[in-house]
Amino acid sequence: MEQQVLAMDVRQLEKLSVLQDADSPTLVADMARGYLERTPQRLVRMRELLATGNASQLAHEAHGLATSSGMFGMMRVRQHCKALENLARESGLQGAGELLAQVEQAYAEARPLLMAQLGIQE
C-alpha cells in the first residue's frame, strides 16, 4: 500500500526558520518567493525536455526541483520529482508524461499552502 505523502510539511519551514535573524526576518519567505517564481518555468522546461526525448536532462531538472521542493516542505512535489528522476535515469521516458502531470498537480495543490504559511501575496 502506497503511503500518502503530505502536500505541505511545515516542519521543513520550521527548520529553515533558524536561518532568519533580526537582520533577515523574511529570509525564508524571500527564498520561497524565488522558488515559486522559478518553478513554473522549470515545469515548462521539463515538458520541453520530455517532448524532445531528452531523458538525462529531464532527470537533472527533476532532481533539482525535488531538492528545492523538499527544502520548502512540498513533499508530494518532491516525491513525484524523485520518481520522475529515477524513471528518466533508469528506463527512459515511458510513463514520464504521467509522472510530470503528477508533479504539476502536486505543485498546484501545495503552492497556495506554502504561500499562506509564509504570508506571501500573489
C-alpha positions in Angstrom: 0.0 0.0 0.0 1.4 3.4 -1.0 1.9 5.8 1.8 0.2 9.1 1.5 2.7 11.9 1.4 1.8 15.4 2.7 1.3 18.1 0.2 2.9 20.5 2.6 5.1 19.7 5.6 5.5 22.8 7.7 8.3 21.2 9.8 10.6 21.8 6.8 9.8 25.6 7.0 10.5 25.5 10.8 13.9 24.0 10.1 14.6 26.8 7.6 13.5 29.5 10.1 16.8 29.1 12.0 18.4 30.9 9.1 16.4 34.0 9.9 17.5 36.7 12.4 16.9 40.4 13.2 18.9 41.4 10.1 16.9 39.0 7.8 13.5 38.3 9.3 11.9 37.5 5.9 14.7 35.3 4.6 12.6 32.1 4.3 9.7 33.9 2.6 12.2 35.6 0.2 13.8 32.3 -0.7 10.3 30.7 -1.2 9.3 33.6 -3.5 12.3 32.7 -5.7 11.3 29.1 -5.7 7.7 30.0 -6.6 8.9 32.3 -9.4 11.3 29.7 -10.9 9.1 26.6 -10.6 6.6 27.3 -13.4 9.5 27.9 -15.9 11.1 24.7 -14.7 7.9 22.7 -15.3 7.7 24.2 -18.8 11.4 23.2 -19.4 10.6 19.7 -18.1 7.7 19.4 -20.6 10.0 20.6 -23.4 12.7 18.0 -22.4 10.1 15.3 -22.4 8.8 16.3 -25.8 12.3 16.2 -27.3 13.1 12.9 -25.6 16.0 14.2 -23.5 15.9 11.8 -20.6 19.2 12.8 -19.0 18.4 16.5 -18.9 14.9 15.7 -17.6 16.3 13.6 -14.8 18.6 16.5 -13.9 15.8 19.0 -13.9 13.6 16.7 -11.8 16.4 16.2 -9.3 16.8 19.9 -8.9 13.1 20.5 -8.4 12.9 17.6 -6.0 15.7 19.2 -3.9 14.2 22.7 -3.8 10.7 21.4 -3.3 11.7 19.3 -0.3 13.5 22.2 1.2 10.2 24.2 1.3 8.2 21.2 2.6 6.5 20.5 -0.7 6.8 16.8 -0.1 4.4 15.4 -2.7 6.1 17.5 -5.4 9.4 16.1 -4.1 8.1 12.5 -4.2 6.8 12.8 -7.8 10.0 14.5 -8.9 12.1 11.8 -7.4 10.0 9.1 -9.2 10.4 11.1 -12.5 14.1 11.4 -12.0 14.6 7.7 -11.3 12.4 6.7 -14.3 14.3 9.0 -16.6 17.7 7.8 -15.4 16.9 4.1 -15.3 14.4 3.3 -18.0 13.9 6.3 -20.3 10.7 8.2 -20.7 7.9 5.5 -20.9 5.4 6.9 -18.4 7.2 10.1 -17.8 4.3 12.2 -19.1 2.0 10.9 -16.4 4.6 11.5 -13.7 5.2 15.0 -14.9 1.5 15.6 -14.8 1.6 14.4 -11.1 4.4 16.8 -10.4 2.4 19.7 -11.9 -0.8 18.7 -10.0 1.1 18.4 -6.7 2.7 21.8 -7.2 -0.7 23.4 -8.0 -2.0 21.9 -4.7 0.9 22.8 -2.5 1.7 26.3 -3.9 -1.1 28.1 -2.1 -0.3 26.2 1.1 3.3 27.4 1.0 2.2 31.0 0.2 -0.3 31.0 3.1 2.2 29.5 5.5 4.7 32.3 4.8 2.3 35.1 4.2 3.2 35.6 0.5 0.8 37.6 -1.6 0.1 36.9 -5.3 
